[in-house]
Each structure stands twice: as C-alpha cells, then as structure tokens.
Amino acid sequence: MLNHVSMTSTDSSPVTRTLLKQLDLVWLFADQHVLPRIDDAALYWEPSSNCVSVRRIDGRFVADQPDENADVLPETTVAWLLWHIEWWWSDTISVCRGEAAVGPDAYEWSGSVDRIRALRTEWVEILETTDVEKTIVGLMPEETPLRDVAGWVNFELTKNVSEISQLLTRKANSQI
C-alpha cells in the first residue's frame, strides 16, 4: 500500500523513518482520495466572490497573491492550492539542496497534479539521502534542522490536501 520499501530499512534513523511514514500516510490520502477527484471544472471552481485562483497571463499560469493583512482572507480555488503546494515544496527542495529560494511571485504553476507527484519523489530522495540533523538556512526565519523542515512539510501537505478535499466536497454538494 505504501510506496517506500526503503523507509523501513535499518539504515535510516528512527526520525527519518517516522517522517517518511507520516509523509506516506498523507500521500496515501492524497493519491487515493483527493487527487483523482480533481478535474478541470473543480480546478477553477470559486466557492465565493472573495477568492484567489491561478490565471493564465501571457501563456503562463500566475497565482493571485492574497492580501494577508485583509480583515477577511479570501477563499482559494483548487488550482491555487495546487500552485501553493508546488511553490512551497519546490522552494523547500531548492533550499534543502543549497540552491536559491524560489519566491511565490516567480513560481509558475505546472497546471496539473503531475508536478506534485514528482516533488514528492524528490522530497523522499532528500529525506532518504540527507542527514536529518543537517542545518537548513534560508527557508525558515531561523536556521532549522532538516527534521523540523520535514515535519513542517508533512503538516503543510496534510493541511493543503485537506483543504483541497474540502473544496471538492463543497463543490459536489453545491450541485445537489
């Protein structure tokens, strides 16, 4: 059922094995129950008039940037949440590899769930090959060990996948 045979290897630290198991659990939910429910109509469905999405501008998918200081924060579309996952996961992977951070304004969404699947594979590779005590600089407000970054990734992915699932359920119920 889970995709990591190597995560149970005694070569991995207990922390790494736990982080990979947590990632596998959220991925199982995403891959079996959420991502297959996404179609073109669901991507851009706006649950309210106060909504951020992803728009095609000059042939590129560009995400709306919400005013995070607004009294009422906007809702999101599935497309925006997929862009958001792609952006923060790409940024996290880049920084963990010692590369430059990718700002949200500079990130162009791929337009599908395929990139998220690839990012998961890249992330697992990092966790399986990098010491979880390695200090990551430039991602969080302070220098942070990879184990804490990985815990944040698991939390953020769980939250975003749950938000997508809730939007898909709201959309389905709005058509009854």
C-alpha positions in Angstrom: 0.0 0.0 0.0 2.8 2.5 0.9 5.4 3.3 -1.7 8.6 3.2 0.4 10.2 -0.1 0.8 13.5 1.6 1.8 11.9 3.7 4.6 11.8 0.7 6.9 15.5 -0.1 6.4 17.6 -0.1 9.4 20.0 2.2 7.5 17.5 5.1 8.2 17.4 6.8 11.5 14.2 6.4 13.6 13.4 10.1 13.0 13.7 9.6 9.2 11.6 6.5 9.3 8.9 8.3 11.3 8.9 11.4 8.9 8.7 9.1 5.9 5.8 7.1 7.4 3.9 10.3 8.2 4.5 11.5 4.6 3.3 8.2 3.3 0.1 8.5 5.3 -0.8 11.9 3.9 0.3 10.8 0.4 -1.9 7.8 0.5 -4.9 10.0 1.3 -3.9 12.5 -1.4 -3.2 9.9 -4.1 -6.2 7.7 -3.5 -8.9 10.0 -2.3 -8.1 13.6 -3.3 -6.0 14.0 -6.5 -8.1 11.6 -8.6 -11.2 13.7 -7.9 -9.7 16.8 -9.5 -11.0 17.7 -12.9 -10.9 20.9 -15.0 -14.2 22.1 -13.6 -13.0 21.5 -10.0 -9.7 23.3 -10.6 -11.2 26.7 -11.1 -14.5 26.5 -9.1 -14.8 29.5 -6.9 -16.6 28.9 -3.7 -17.3 32.6 -3.2 -16.7 36.0 -4.8 -13.8 36.6 -2.4 -11.4 34.1 -3.9 -7.8 33.7 -5.1 -7.0 31.5 -8.1 -4.5 30.9 -10.8 -4.9 32.7 -14.1 -3.3 32.3 -17.5 -1.5 35.5 -18.3 0.7 35.7 -21.4 0.7 32.0 -21.7 1.8 31.4 -18.1 -0.1 30.2 -15.0 0.1 33.0 -12.5 -1.3 32.8 -9.0 -3.2 35.6 -7.4 -1.4 36.9 -4.3 -3.8 37.5 -1.4 -3.6 40.4 0.9 -2.7 38.5 4.1 -3.5 41.6 6.2 -7.1 41.9 4.9 -9.8 41.8 7.5 -11.4 38.8 5.7 -9.0 36.5 3.9 -10.0 35.2 0.5 -11.0 31.6 -0.1 -9.0 29.6 -2.6 -9.6 27.5 -5.6 -8.2 24.0 -6.0 -5.9 25.4 -8.7 -4.5 28.0 -6.2 -3.9 25.3 -3.6 -2.1 23.1 -6.1 0.0 26.1 -7.1 0.7 26.7 -3.5 1.8 23.1 -2.8 4.1 23.2 -5.9 5.6 26.5 -4.9 6.4 25.8 -1.2 7.6 22.3 -2.0 9.8 23.4 -4.9 11.1 26.2 -2.7 11.8 23.8 0.2 13.6 21.3 -2.1 15.7 24.0 -3.7 16.8 25.4 -0.3 17.5 22.0 1.2 19.7 21.3 -1.8 21.6 24.5 -1.2 20.1 26.3 -4.1 18.4 29.7 -4.2 14.9 30.1 -2.8 12.0 30.5 -5.2 9.7 33.4 -4.4 6.0 32.9 -4.8 5.8 35.7 -7.4 8.4 33.9 -9.5 6.9 30.5 -9.4 4.8 29.4 -12.4 2.3 26.6 -11.8 2.6 23.5 -14.0 -1.2 23.3 -14.4 -1.7 19.7 -13.2 -1.1 17.3 -10.3 1.8 15.6 -12.1 4.4 18.1 -10.7 3.3 17.4 -7.1 3.9 13.7 -7.7 7.4 14.4 -8.9 8.1 16.8 -6.0 7.1 14.0 -3.6 9.6 11.7 -5.2 12.3 14.4 -5.0 11.5 15.1 -1.3 11.6 11.4 -0.4 15.0 11.2 -2.1 16.2 14.1 0.1 15.0 12.5 3.3 16.5 9.1 2.4 19.9 10.5 1.5 20.4 13.5 3.8 21.2 13.6 7.5 18.0 14.9 9.2 20.3 16.9 11.6 21.6 19.0 8.6 21.0 22.7 9.2 18.8 24.3 6.6 19.4 28.0 6.1 17.1 30.5 4.3 13.8 28.6 4.5 12.5 29.4 8.0 13.1 32.5 10.0 16.0 30.8 11.7 18.4 28.1 10.9 16.4 24.8 11.2 17.4 21.1 11.2 16.1 19.1 8.2 14.0 17.0 10.6 12.0 20.1 11.6 11.6 21.2 8.0 10.4 17.7 7.1 7.8 17.9 10.0 6.6 21.2 8.6 6.4 19.7 5.1 4.2 16.9 6.4 2.0 19.3 8.3 1.7 21.7 5.4 0.9 19.0 2.9 -1.7 17.5 5.2 -3.4 20.9 5.6 -3.3 21.7 1.9 -4.6 18.3 0.8 -7.4 18.5 3.4 -8.3 22.0 2.1 -8.5 20.6 -1.5 -10.6 17.7 -0.3 -13.0 20.1 1.5 -13.3 22.3 -1.6 -14.1 19.3 -3.8 -16.8 18.2 -1.3 -18.2 21.7 -1.2 -18.3 21.8 -5.0 -20.0 18.4 -5.2 -22.6 19.4 -2.6 -23.3 22.7 -4.3 -24.6 20.7 -7.3 -27.1 18.7 -5.4 
